[in-house]
Structures are given as structure tokens and as C-alpha cells.
Amino acid sequence: MVVLLAAAGAAAYRWWPSEGDPAALTVRYRTEGAAVTDAAKPWLEVVNTSGKAVDLADVTVRYHYTADDGAQFAANCVQTSLDCSKVTLRTAAAQKAGPKADHYLEIGFTGETRSLEPGGTTQAIGLQLYRVDQKKLDQSDDYSFDAEKTSYQESERVTAYLAGAQVWGEGPDGETTGSGPRANGGAPAEAVRPPAGILFDDFAYAGPEDPALAANGWEVRDGAGGPGIEDSWSAKGVTFPAGENGDGGQALRLEARTDGTEKGTVQSEFHTTRPVFREGTLVARVYFSDEPVSGQDGDHASQSVFAISPDHRSKKYSELDFEYMANGGWGRYGPILDTTSWRSSDLGDRVTKPHQVKLGGWHTLAMTAADGKVTYSVDGETLFTSGKAYVPREAMSVNFSNWFIDLPFKGERSWEMKVDWVYLKSDQAVSADDATKAAAGYAAAGTRHVNTLAGSD
């Protein structure tokens, strides 16, 4: 059966298999690394072996594996010519659990991806599959893993589906049906076709050294400088545990730990590698700590969400800050949340408003720079608005950090801050509620990262 579609002024076809048709798709596979590893690295290529064009939005591919010890697994896209933002990934339990496959990683494609012409290929899609608890995994009992395929070869243990019907491979325990086309899978339209001017990230990363971080425009700070305890910034404090809802998503976790000495201190920061935010809306789902994870309470720890100019000496210097201090700091009692808009760091030109509020737990933070003002809100409630003079004058990086203002006593202790997701809409005011719905839509569709900002290609 062939259905004619109109796409970009040209004829395209959606193809549904009929009995007796040759294989519509072929999946080629290779692997990297040892059977026991920090992350499985399957590389896949989907080839259109039919005589008709195939819309990638109708294609899903499944890589079948065993979840060691019942651990939670996650996945991300590392490299593809299609753009990782257009590849959707989700892990799920198999309907029929077998000795070599009780879960699968499903790969799909958003409505923005192109069609595959007859004989066409997606080219290489580099993926990572890993345990969220950061323990090593053993691939030797995974149905789709083949240690001998270190160069691309056809693999019938990786299955492919068109509109939910299996067209390639042999699924474990007789599996024949996929989840159907992503475009009609019930996900919100925005999650399938991201509009221009969006940055979204659900923090699906294997660790601070994950190559997908750089590919998606993020960097873990590791080195010198301030604020706080000088020269104590380290990637050792950055991890990606399970997210807020424990539904397969992940979160960014930033640890600040110390033994009370400068040498024994680790501070954490995570930020975009380039300026991405000037006017528009930045929203993040953030977990603040009111007490240490371990050790004695009493530190002046700063848990911060902020946007800042790349150069503090810039004549157009701009900075927008949320800074939460459960125990206060700089001579003030806590808990306290500072909301601050800066015009000059050297001259101390800023406007700020402190809020005596206890914020331990998860909250939705939003800062909007639009209509000649900057507005700060928490959980939809506006806390502070700064005027036209403090609207950003140049693009800023987006940053999350957890650090110590000082070291008031000796002894081991640790503080944590987490970020479940971040959503940025350029040049437009967006409510925190709408941003939350958009983020949920992306996550539901298996889209862990989106970047349609200008200059992101």
C-alpha cells in the first residue's frame, strides 16, 4: 500500500509493507569496546532497500538488551549526520522478557527528518546505552550485541519497523510489533516538530566525560578561578543520576564537598559552551538543598542558576542570577534567595532583591528578559522585576553551579543541587507552565536534547 504525501513542494511516499514485499529496510550495525564496559556503543545505519521512498517519521528501530541487576538504563545520541536533536530515544521493558532481552532501546525520528529515497541511508548513528547508576554493564548477554561486528554488517538481531509493522530482523521471543510512527504516537506536536529558537535538555548523559556533552553545546568546568574557594572547580562533582520522577529520565547533579580546607574542596559548575541567551525566557526545574547530604550543617553554600556574559570586562556586560543560600552568606542569615540583574561586574552596578524563603526540594525557576524588563519567578510566582537599564545587552551563557562562599569549620561534608531539565525560548516571553508542558512533551517523545537556536547548525 502506498500513500502519496505532499512535502516541501515535492512528491513523497509513505510506505506500508504488504505480504510478499521484499524487506523495506535493512539495519547495519557495528560495536565499539569490550563486552564489560561503562557504556555500550552501538552504531546503527538504516538503509531503504525497498523501491519506494520511506518517511523516517514512520521508522523505529529496536536494540534489544538485558538490564543487568534490574538497573535503570538510559541512552543518548553521540553523532549522526541527521542531527541528534532529530533522533528520539527511549528505553522500555519488553512485553516478553527473555534470557537475553528483557528491555530494548527504541530509536525513532522526529517529523523534521528527511525521507529516505530508494537505496538511501541514514548513514551512521552513534549511540550510547548505559546504567544510570554509573556501574559497568555486561553486554555479553544482550540479544543485539555482537562482539564480532566491529565494522558495519547487517544485523537481524536489531529490528526495524514501519508504521509499527516489523520489516527487518528477528525479534527476541517472537516480537513482531513496534510502537508505530513517532509522528502519530500521541506526543505533543511541539515535541515532534521543534520550532525555531528553542534549547531544551533533559541531561541524558553517561558522565562528565561523555562526548555528547560537547556535541550538544555543554561543558563541565574543571580548573581555576572563582567565585568561592579559588581553583577548586572539578568535574568530579558532576554526575547524571535518575531524574525527579524516576521515569527513565535523568538529572544533572552538582556536588559541592569539602573537608574544611581549600585543598580538600570540590566545587561544581556546568554551562553552555557559547552565549545562547539574551532576550527571551529561561526556565529550569531545579532541586535545592536545605541541609548537607552528609556531614555537619552550617556551610554558606551557594546553589546558583545564572546567565552571564563570556567576558566580565565587556562594555555590554550582562548577568541574570538566581542564588540560593540555605544558611545565608556574606553576613546574612538564611535561608535566602537572591534575584539579581547586573550591568557591570567591575563597578558592582546591579539591582537585587533578597527573599527570605525556604526552598529545599524541587522548584521551577524562570527568568524572562522581554518588553524592556527582566522578571524572576519561582513556581509561577513573580518575585522580582528589574527595569530597562538591566535588560541584557549581549548574549550570555547559561550556567548552573554549586559552591562554597567560605569554609567556616573543619570536617567532611557534602551539598547537592540538581537540575531535571532546562528550556530556553529565544526572543519570546513564555510562561513557566507552558515551558513545563513543552519539556514534558519532549521527554515523552524520547527527545532528550533540542537546539534550534540561531547559529546552532
Protein Blocks (a to p, Z undefined) as FASTA:
>chain_A
ZZdddeehiacddddddehiacfbdcddddedjfbdfbdcdddddddfbfbdcdfklpcc
ddddddehhiacddddfbdfkopmlpccdddddfbdcfklcbdcdddddfkbccddehia
ebjaddddddfklpacdfklgfklcfklmbccddfkbccdeehiafedjdeehiabdebj
fklnopafklmmccehiacdehiafbjklmklmmnopacdededdehjehiacfklpccd
ddfkonopacdddddddehiaklpccdddddfbdfbfbdcddddddddfbdfbdcehiac
ddddddddfblkbfkbccddddddfkggehiacddddddddfbfklopacdddddddfed
cdddddddeehiacddeehiafbdcdfklgcfbdcddddddddfbdfbgcddddddddfb
dcddehiacdfklmmmmmmmmmmnopabdcfbehkZZ
